Amino acid sequence: MNTQERILIVDDEPDLLRLLKRSLQEELGCQIETATSGQEALKLLNKQIFDVVLIDMKMPAMSGLELLELLLEENPWLTVVMMTAHGCIELAVEAIKTGAYDFITKPFDTEAIAFTLQKALERSRLLRENLRLQRDVRNCKPFQDIVGNSARMKRVYELIQMVASTDITVLITGESGTGKDLVARAIHALSDRYKYPFVAVNCPTVPENILESELFGYKKGAFTHATQNRIGLFQEAQRGTIFLDEIGDISASIQTKLLRVLQEKTIKPLGDTKTIHVDVRVIASTNRNLQESIKQGKFREDLYYRLNVVPIEVPPLRERKEDIPLLVNHFLKKHGAELSRPGKRVSPELMEIFFENDWEGNVRELENVVIRGILFSPEEEIRPEHIGLKPKKTTAGSFGIDLLPDLPYKAAKEDVLKRFHHAYIGRLLKESAGNVTQAARSCGLERQALQQIMRRYGISAEPFRNPEGKTKEN
């Protein structure tokens, strides 16, 4: 069994959790985490991906059924098994109707619960394999520009794959510069509509009096200068996908017309008396809090719920800093080739500054900084002074302990360890020109041990290798 498989057990009885974890972890050979409440379970699920979730039906504050509904709303393909007492079979049946995979009744023995969870894990593997095959059919091209290996990004990949094969309307949320457009393009590329047009509309850049005619088209004579018929972008996207970027900025009148399109699948060009049927998938994005806009009367609530069938949140870069080395390496390769300056690499000092930065402009800002580094660095190694960056001054050493936010002990410790490993291993890889075997030998570690640390902290040897490729990876 894959040792990376994870099960989350949610129950308000700590003794039962300890018993289940001890017995099932050995029996199933997988990693088991526990939570004593629905709220704690939601926090864990937000940080990492679990293959199966085992939930007790009766818990205080948030019941198992309430937690099940929240989890399936976020991830309809999650495999959930419920635990219930003998006298609550009706609740278990209701849980199955809601979307639970299976249920077990208390009291139970280890063999019975292990068998049920084994079947649940097999279901999760089949779902993952199906999604992997769908992705491989397209040679992974949809994901080439979406870079990241963090738990938050893995959740984004899973959601993209899950919704792609459907015609469900998707609302992509996230700050500017996070790559919401790339997510929309990936959904289209993995869908059955990939052979047909993908039409992107940047709503804020089109004036309100023009946006309606752009979206729905117009008939000759509909207004001044309408000298001929013109089809709109919805018709151009026929059988394909239309991406409405930053939809939170559109006017109330356009919102009303969009609602009709989503409800009736028809449009009416300006100046026309007839409606036209359109077969188009709608994907929208926004960097605004639409629920707040609804409270302020700026966005229609009924349109919001039509758009927000499946939400996909793209996390800001500051919440997935472990992806920074992968992103930097991706941009070095991409823009190094485009600018005819291949072989560039980032110094450990600059990488540390990258980790210190809050990146208000997110991935787009990081990409622009890397481009400047490629252009302005006279040597192969890009250093802070080449792009006018300086490390933040600290009073607690070079790892910025005094700059840590108000984090719990474990989170703060992990942050400092991440900075240390990037700085320390970065120097080793720089000295060895990216040779992991040589780097491991110089610091007294086994090669496999060093590779394991590098994987954990998202460190790649590629940026440190010489452009001629002379370094051999043993």
Helices and strands as residue ranges (DSSP letters): E 6-10, H 14-28, E 31-35, H 38-47, E 52-56, H 64-74, E 79-85, G 86-88, H 89-98, E 102-106, H 110-137, G 141-143, H 151-164, E 170-173, H 180-190, E 198-202, G 203-205, H 208-216, E 217-218, E 230-231, H 233-236, E 241-245, G 247-249, H 252-264, E 266-267, E 276-277, E 281-286, H 290-295, H 301-307, E 310-313, G 317-319, G 321-323, H 324-338, E 345-346, H 348-356, H 362-376, E 381-382, G 384-387, G 401-403, H 409-431, H 436-443, H 447-456, G 462-464
